[in-house]
Amino acid sequence: MVRLLRKEGYFIGSSKEPPCGYYIPSTEQEANECLDTFRGELFDMLHTYNIQKRAIKKIRDQVNQPEFLVQSSGQLVIF
C-alpha cells in the first residue's frame, strides 16, 4: 500500500530504527532526511548490483575452465 501511495505522489517516510514504521514527515528537515536515506539505499543497492554483475562474469569465465562443471540443477560444482 505504501509503495502504491508513493507512486501516486504521496511523500511517505520510513524508519528502520525505533520507532519503526511509516510516517508523513512534518518538517522539511525530516523530508530531507528521508530523501537522504532513500539515496543512500539506492546507491548501496546499485553498488551491490555492480559487484554481483562482475561476480557472474567471473563465474562464467571460470566455468569455461575444465575444473568446473555446472550440473543440470544449475549448481556450480568445483572439482
Kinemage of the C-alpha trace (Angstrom):
@kinemage 1
@onewidth
@group {chain A} dominant
@subgroup {mainchain}
@vectorlist {calphas} color= white
{ca met a 1} P 0.000 0.000 0.000
{ca val a 2} L 2.852 2.397 0.856
{ca arg a 3} L 4.528 1.675 -2.480
{ca leu a 4} L 1.308 2.466 -4.340
{ca leu a 5} L 0.821 5.703 -2.403
{ca arg a 6} L 4.400 6.746 -3.108
{ca lys a 7} L 3.907 6.038 -6.810
{ca glu a 8} L 0.826 8.238 -6.694
{ca gly a 9} L 2.996 11.077 -5.429
{ca tyr a 10} L 2.436 10.980 -1.666
{ca phe a 11} L 5.556 11.628 0.388
{ca ile a 12} L 5.788 8.859 2.977
{ca gly a 13} L 8.849 8.460 5.128
{ca ser a 14} L 10.003 5.293 6.805
{ca ser a 15} L 12.183 4.413 9.740
{ca lys a 16} L 14.053 1.151 10.277
{ca glu a 17} L 15.114 2.226 13.747
{ca pro a 18} L 12.788 2.580 16.750
{ca pro a 19} L 10.203 3.786 16.476
{ca cys a 20} L 9.982 1.729 13.258
{ca gly a 21} L 7.310 2.321 10.683
{ca tyr a 22} L 5.959 4.722 8.105
{ca tyr a 23} L 5.102 8.361 8.628
{ca ile a 24} L 4.444 11.619 6.850
{ca pro a 25} L 7.337 13.991 7.546
{ca ser a 26} L 6.216 17.067 9.439
{ca thr a 27} L 9.215 19.273 8.666
{ca glu a 28} L 11.433 19.950 5.685
{ca gln a 29} L 14.367 18.555 7.670
{ca glu a 30} L 12.537 15.243 8.180
{ca ala a 31} L 11.684 15.127 4.475
{ca asn a 32} L 15.322 15.746 3.525
{ca glu a 33} L 16.471 13.042 5.943
{ca cys a 34} L 14.058 10.615 4.255
{ca leu a 35} L 15.425 11.501 0.847
{ca asp a 36} L 18.993 11.088 2.117
{ca thr a 37} L 18.077 7.618 3.395
{ca phe a 38} L 16.486 6.668 0.070
{ca arg a 39} L 19.526 7.950 -1.816
{ca gly a 40} L 21.913 6.008 0.411
{ca glu a 41} L 19.924 2.797 -0.020
{ca leu a 42} L 19.724 3.331 -3.776
{ca phe a 43} L 23.480 3.824 -4.129
{ca asp a 44} L 24.134 0.820 -1.877
{ca met a 45} L 21.833 -1.352 -4.000
{ca leu a 46} L 23.477 -0.104 -7.206
{ca his a 47} L 26.923 -0.840 -5.787
{ca thr a 48} L 25.832 -4.353 -4.777
{ca tyr a 49} L 24.259 -4.876 -8.202
{ca asn a 50} L 27.529 -3.990 -9.936
{ca ile a 51} L 29.509 -6.317 -7.668
{ca gln a 52} L 27.087 -9.160 -8.382
{ca lys a 53} L 27.239 -8.464 -12.110
{ca arg a 54} L 31.059 -8.744 -12.012
{ca ala a 55} L 30.759 -11.930 -9.935
{ca ile a 56} L 28.570 -13.538 -12.594
{ca lys a 57} L 31.116 -12.659 -15.275
{ca lys a 58} L 33.902 -14.124 -13.145
{ca ile a 59} L 31.953 -17.351 -12.628
{ca arg a 60} L 31.169 -17.594 -16.345
{ca asp a 61} L 34.860 -17.157 -17.140
{ca gln a 62} L 35.802 -19.841 -14.597
{ca val a 63} L 33.134 -22.274 -15.804
{ca asn a 64} L 34.944 -22.437 -19.122
{ca gln a 65} L 37.874 -23.989 -17.278
{ca pro a 66} L 37.916 -27.839 -17.133
{ca glu a 67} L 37.924 -27.984 -13.326
{ca phe a 68} L 34.413 -26.506 -13.155
{ca leu a 69} L 31.165 -28.192 -14.010
{ca val a 70} L 27.637 -26.815 -13.973
{ca gln a 71} L 25.134 -29.540 -13.213
{ca ser a 72} L 21.692 -29.621 -14.781
{ca ser a 73} L 20.298 -28.385 -11.461
{ca gly a 74} L 22.160 -25.138 -12.040
{ca gln a 75} L 24.581 -25.694 -9.173
{ca leu a 76} L 28.252 -24.948 -9.696
{ca val a 77} L 30.477 -27.846 -8.676
{ca ile a 78} L 34.230 -27.417 -8.277
{ca phe a 79} L 36.466 -30.444 -8.763
